[in-house]
């Protein structure tokens, strides 16, 4: 899953202009001293030339994507390629625990039951969500599915690595916030249902709650979608932001499905950010 980024091209080395060691107004030396003067002139040109070449090479190193820019710019750039090298267990740990992630601050424990092969974004989102995300592009999609300690709920968590720059991610986040796109039931992520697990019946009709987070410090969108493990349908879906509000009485709220989606998306988002910071700092060593 790992490929090396192409090195930045070296800066062009411009040849030094031809120059006389002696200013025009100075008289030329006697014939016997000309040979030594030419030798000294050549030595000076050689030193200057080597200095220019060395400066060009240093400039090339400094303008490499892994070494230039602010810490935030380096981290953003690393976020776009991190998926190639980061271990899957760092992004999607085999086991996750949260002390107060359930309704009323209840403890939650989840076990990973399947990791999808990294892929493109085809058929990963409802059509309108796919259209909303399209301006940011799709470099890679990583997904894993978890179940809770009682195997009652199943949740797919996804990390969409986009092709957008930092301005593009800010624009996307602003649109999601202004139009409240993360609350629309016709803009939901789709689940990943690994066969032979308690999630094998987890399809579009079983989705009950979801969360979508557009990052601006990395080219990524993190999401989670959750439902019941028994494959039941007919539960009106509700976004995690609403299902986790105090006093919410919907089925996803009372069953804690909104808490499941919000907590697992938050775990993956935090883990991704930590991995980005580690690699960005490591590039300076």
Secondary structure, 3 states (H helix, E strand, C coil): CCCCCCCCCCCCCCCCCCCCCCCCCCCCCCHHHHHHHHHHHHHHHHHHHHHHHHHHHHHHHHCCCCCCCCHHHHHHHHHCCHHHCCCHHHHCCCEEEECCCCHHHCCEEEEEEEECCCECCCCCECHHHHHHHHHHCCCEEEEEEEEECCCCEEEEEEEEECCCCHHHHHHHHHHHHHHCHHHCCCCCECCCCCCCCCCCCCCHHHEEEEEEEECCCCCEEEEEEEEECCCCCCCCCEEHHHHCCCCCCCHHHHCCHHHHHHHHHHHHHHHHHHHHHHHHHHCCC
